[in-house]
Amino acid sequence: MSAVTGKDIVGGLRRLGVKAGEVLFCHSSLSSFGDVEGGAETVIRALIETVGEEGTVAIPTFSYNFPPERPPWDRATSPSQVGRVTEVFRGWPGVLRTDQPSHSVSAHGPEAAFITRAYGNLRPYDRLGPFGKMYRLGTRILFLGCGLSPNSTLHACEDWAEMPYLGPTEVHVAQADGSVRRFALQKMPVGHRDFYRAREWRKAKVNQRLAQRGLLAEVTIGQAEVVGIWARDLVDACMDVFAGEPDLLLCDNPGCEFCVRGKALLSHWQLPRWDHLEAVRFPE
């Protein structure tokens, strides 16, 4: 099979429906495409070309700076741990990055400053952070050959729904004077989830619900299955299903201690009002 080119990627994204001026949030697996002429740089250029000068590309650059596994967080130098495309994008000219020590988001384009602007030590999926902003902006989420297992927007749904099985996690951050600050972030996506299924992502309960509603668009580029869904559709559908199926994102394996415990915690949970995201005022 011939190498995948930037033209192939742009063409595939156009077939999926991506238009100039859109805001994209892209998860990726470079190896899934097969041989890509120019590697990660070609994928990034194709994404930027597809949305044009008026569009914005955002990518997760999660670094997981949890002690003691990783060194203290530094926005300028902490590498992304979620794939080659994400790490190359982190250093791309014009890219901005959130100052978030576990699940940072980086962005390029006219909405990059808005998406990445920091408001103190926000937990990664706080509605005032990048995920709330991408919902507001009508972002399209893309999964480039990685399936829907890394769908981090589902963790935003859990945060906004105040799921009781979320928990605290300690992070550490390098300070300008050389010291290190340690503190706990609340409502973190600890533990197991049903949608952590890698190649079997279609079997996850949430992905079956999304497919049943006709919300997933798919196209093949090279050897990669590329899936797209609007962030608003994803969040709205999950919140709707949560009302009657609050354990949607937890697995049904009786041997999974985390998910069994999480389901027990849901016995007294009620879906809070979350549909006021349009009224949220993001600080300047």
Secondary structure as UniProt FT lines:
FT   HELIX           6..16
FT   TURN            20..21
FT   STRAND          23..28
FT   HELIX           30..33
FT   TURN            37..38
FT   HELIX           39..51
FT   TURN            53..54
FT   STRAND          56..60
FT   TURN            67..69
FT   TURN            75..77
FT   HELIX           84..90
FT   TURN            93..94
FT   STRAND          96..97
FT   STRAND          105..108
FT   TURN            110..111
FT   HELIX           112..116
FT   TURN            124..125
FT   TURN            127..128
FT   HELIX           130..136
FT   TURN            137..138
FT   STRAND          140..144
FT   TURN            147..150
FT   HELIX           153..160
FT   TURN            161..162
FT   TURN            164..165
FT   STRAND          167..174
FT   TURN            176..177
FT   STRAND          180..188
FT   TURN            194..195
FT   HELIX           198..203
FT   HELIX           205..212
FT   TURN            213..214
FT   STRAND          217..221
FT   TURN            222..223
FT   STRAND          224..230
FT   HELIX           231..242
FT   TURN            243..244
FT   TURN            246..249
FT   TURN            254..255
FT   HELIX           257..265
FT   HELIX           266..268
FT   TURN            275..276
FT   HELIX           277..279
//
